[in-house]
Amino acid sequence: MFQPVQITDSVYYVGVNDRRKLLFENQFPVPYGVSYNAYLVCDEEVALIDTVDVGFADLFLKKIESVIGNREIDYLIINHMEPDHSGSVRFIKERYPRIRIVANAKTFDMLNGYFGIIDHLHEVKDGDMLELGRRRLRFALTPMVHWPETMMTYDLTDKVLFSGDAFGTFGALNGGLIDETMDISRFWDEMRRYYACIVGKYGVPVQNAMKKLKDTEMRYICTTHGPVWHEHIRQTLQLYDRWSRYEAAPGAVIAYGSMYGNTEQMAETIAEGVVKGGVKEVAMYDTSHTDSSYILSDIFQYSGFIVGSPTYMGGILPQVESLLSKIEVRGIKNRTCAVFGSFTWAGTAIKKILPAMEALKWEITGSVEEKQALKQEKYQDCVTLGKTLAEKILSAEK
């Protein structure tokens, strides 16, 4: 029924696609679906690297059997215990009762907590090796990329890195697997959105992992979500390096909330000012209409951020406040920002937004607040606010 999908002579893909899920982690929209990637390394002994979401366990087992038939799996290597990758562990253990589970000590605590599994365990530490025959696997512990137990597995023979969630993307695989065999244009934006939402808080741990990989020759990067990287490995590594350093391109994200259109009119005017100031890349979002994952993705892409809200119940419009909370928890660094807002009888939104920007240690270039409808004087102030931010963004690039 299934044709085995090979990456190298000994590495096979046994992952699945999920096009039914609406929200990844019950939070982030996945309009293109998502893949759960798992791999078999076949030598004198067989190693399975990660599993898939529990809802696909039956399909997963059939794919494994299409590769190895009645052979046993000797090792299950768990790079990451998050349930979208470990969900089928119990089914694998039932089907292959003699299997040995290879992981680090922090993984075993989670394995017991999730599944009550405490036997047939093989602990590995950073740099340890596992021989399958001709092939040797080396393990690199990469804590907090993006859970404390995460690690990567490297096949020294075929130069394949099994990277766990690192370098992954949202988006199901539409018939292809390796990047060079498909149109990957949509995956770049989905990769950045995945990074911003899932990994973005952990810039320092990602940098630590990148240092471990610095001298590693890689023919393939086999992630747990999205394409297998081969032709675009260099670009993939460069993007992760850039995002984890919080580096950004010259551009501005304008995110606002508006109940009756007055704050929105201010946002439109500020955008005009940004363009007049010489910045061409402007991403504009109504927080009541656009999921925050897309806004976060562009905040990771661009160096300028302008946020606006009307005063609502003596504070910030909830959708804007939620976005600010998500920015704060990710600890995004090195941005230039400005603030705007409107009110009818008592202006407090700006007073509450500014401390949030200060807590991030972002450079604040100014603020504009209007009482009721936008008037000519504040119209000019909005244009100036946009131009000032744009000029600051461009001067930082020189």
C-alpha positions, 0 to 999 in steps of 0.5 A: 500500500505504501511506497517507502520514502527514502532520503538516503540509502538507509534513512527513510521518512515515515511521517504523516500530514495533518490537514484537519487541525485548525490550531497548532497547540490549540493556539496558532492557525495552520491554514496549510496544515502541518506535518509530523515527521519521523524517520527510520535509520536502517542498518544491522540494527534499526532506529526510529527517530521520534514518533507522530501525533497519537491520532495518526498512530495506525497510519504511522505503524503501517508506514513503518511496516512498509519499510522494515516489514517484519523486522524489529525496531531496536531503538526508539530515539526521542529527540523531543517529548512534546505530544505531537512527536511522542504521542505514539510512543505507547503504540510503538512500545506495544508493537515492538516490546523489546525496543530500547528507548534512547534519550537523555535523563530529562526525557525519561522523567517526562516519559514516565509522567506521560506514559508511565514507561520506566523500562528498556531505557538507554540514557545518552549524554551530550556527545555520546554515540550509538552504533547501528552497524556501519552507521554511528549516531551522535547525540547533541543536547540542545536544552530549551530549543524549545523544551528542557529535554530537547536534543538532536541526533546526527548520523555521521555516515550519511551526514544527516542531522535529525534536528527535532523542532529546530528548523521546522515550519508550519505547513503539510507536505504536498507530495514532496519531502526534500526541499529541492523536489517542491516549491518551498516559497510558502514555507519561508514565511511559515518557518518564520511564523513557526519560529516566532510562535514556538521557539522565539523566546529562546534566542540564547539556547538557539545560539548555543545549539548553533555553536554546537552545529558550527563545524558539523557537515550536513547533507540533510536536516531532517526536522519534525515539521515541514520539508527535509532541508538539503538544497537550502541548508545554508539559508535555513541556518542563516535565518535561525542565526538571524532570528535568534540574535533578534536581528531584523530588516528595515521595515515597520509593523503597525498593529492597532485596535479600533472600535469605531474607526478613529484609532484606525484612521490614526494608524493609516495616517502614521503609515503614510508618514512611515512611507514618506520617511523612506521605509517601503516595507510596512505591515499593517494589522488590525488586531481584532481581525488578524491572528497574533501569530502573523503579527509576531512573525513580522515583528521578528522580520522588521525592526520598527513597531508601532502600536495603537489602541483606544482607551477601553474600560480605563485601559488597553483594548483587549486584543492589543493588550494580548499582543503586547503580552505575547511580545513580552513573553518572547523577550524580543530585543532590539526594536524601535517603537512608537505608540498612539491612541485615542479616547473619548473622555479619559485617555489611559491606553497610551499611559499603559502601553508605554511602560510595556515598551519600556520594559522591553528596553525598546527605543521609543521615538514618540507617541500621539494621542487624540481626543475623539475624532482625528483633527488636523493638528494631530493628523500632522503629528501622526505623519511626523510620528511615522516619519520619525520612526522611519528615519530612525530605522534607516539611520540604524542601517547605515 
